[in-house]
Amino acid sequence: MRGYRKTGNDKVRSEKAGRRGGRVGRYLRILRELARLRMQQLMVFRLDFFAPFFVDGSLFAVQLLVFDAIYGNVERIGTWDRGAMLVYIGSFSLLNAVSMSLCFFGVISIPGKIRSGELDLYLTKPVSPLFRLSFEQINPGSLPLVCMSLCIIGYGIRTGGLRPSGRQVAAYLLWMLLMAVLYYDMEVLMRSLSFYVLSTSRMDQLEEASLELCMKLPGTALYGVYKLLFYCLLPYGLMATVPVQSLIGELSWAGGLWAFSIVSGFSLLTAAAWRVGIRRYESASS
Amino acid sequence: MGAMIRKYREVARVHLKSQLAWRADVIFQMFFTIGRILFAYLLWKVIFDGRDEVAGFGFDGMLSYYIFSSFLTQLDLSQGISEEIHNRIRGGTFSKYMVLPVHTEGYFLAMEVGVVLFYLIFDLIAAFVWVLVFGIRLQITEELWVVLCAVLMVALGLLFMVQLTYYLGLLTLKYQGIGTFLMIKNNLVALITGSIVPLVLLPESVVGVMRLLPFYYVTYLPSMLLVGRCREETVAGLAVLAMWCLALQAVICVTWEKYSRRYDGAGI
């Protein structure tokens, strides 16, 4: 009896400690476990392990060659020289690489799981369904792309002769973190539409076309209706532009405030779209 | 011979008609041609701000190049062929094509002809609309023989791309999984066909090497000919591209002979 009471108390204590140790600690443990399971899966198809690295690596290598060709004929594109553009390409590549490594393959599976009713399985687990869906298909094969992106950024800083201060570097890192959140928000928001419509393939096309355009074209080249479109409605134009502007000292306070409000707004919108979507969801499985 | 042509014509006709079932795809395909034009318009507008010429192009000449190259890139719908062959061989249902009373490569070529003929008119409309929307003063050569040579080069270029994608699809018989390679190929082809930037922006030594490759003649040279440049390369271009088509056909025949027996069917 005493032993039982003691065990019960221990349980309560451990639950309290768990609550104190935090939700974050618990989710980190879940993340580690999901990564372990995913590695086991990936090792079955070893040839496909580095496929995302080679595919996206070739995409950004092509982009480097394109801008190298352009800068062979002009000194500047707007106010940006070759160095700033290299940092821009590297920054976009880094955002893409982080997404590919952590959550891309999980997020793109959401529409299929909603349509097939497989989402039921995630709703019954004692963990946020979006968290598990996002991070259950971690892809370590994309990690070399992170290294490649950092090399491009470093090369850009060297080529442009940039000497950023500690404050500018800190601002750049903070903006990259915020833009990684925005990148994730956009991915989830597009897939959350599957709760409301039968097919989101057109949205996928729209996302692909917008990303393709904005990874080639810095936001500084946008104006008028194009700026409204890619800074407010589909804010892919902000994603690498704002961090680079902060690094080279071009970002105004108003621009920073605008970018911050867009990230906050889209995070709230994504959370609301997901929550309402989950409420609307009707299981399709048996 | 006549009966054979009738068979291929029928294949082309069926695929042309089947496109009508995917009307939304047609509209979106037209709409998304804006991506390349918008990229070119915004990028080159910034670059031309304060200068009149880049690599021999004025602003309107540069946008005219993108209108033509975007139109030609949209016409090349061959990449689906290698994906179809790849998926069918892996799934064991490639037999569907082997049992047809036509040559498999000819079937895919006729299919491409049918699909391209269908999209040709819509891509023309899209190009016309973007010229109006972006207010581009389209520059086009006035020499009829250059236009005819460019059209012939486009036809040969499309044939080459069908051959290439068919050949890459057949490699599944040997390597089993070529999906990653196909995606990398698509990224590289976009650059070396000049559909992202005109190849004239690259260093002369690089362009010299590219002249030996067929991709130079698929999109880039026909677009340049249509905007009234590089006319001195016309005849040599046609000859080089025709030789590449012949050489690749020989490689396809050898590959088919060597590897088609490795295929294990699992139904159609």
Interface residues (C-beta under 8 A of the other chain):
Chain A: L47 D48 A51 F54 V55 S58 L59 V62 L65 V66 A69 I70 G72 N73 V74 I77 G78 R202 Q205 A209 E212 L213 K216 L217 T220 A221 L222 Y226
Chain B: A24 F28 F32 G35 L38 F39 L42 L43 K45 V46 I47 D49 R51 V54 A55 G177 G179 T180 M183 I184 N187 L188 A190 L191 I196 V197 L201 L202 P203
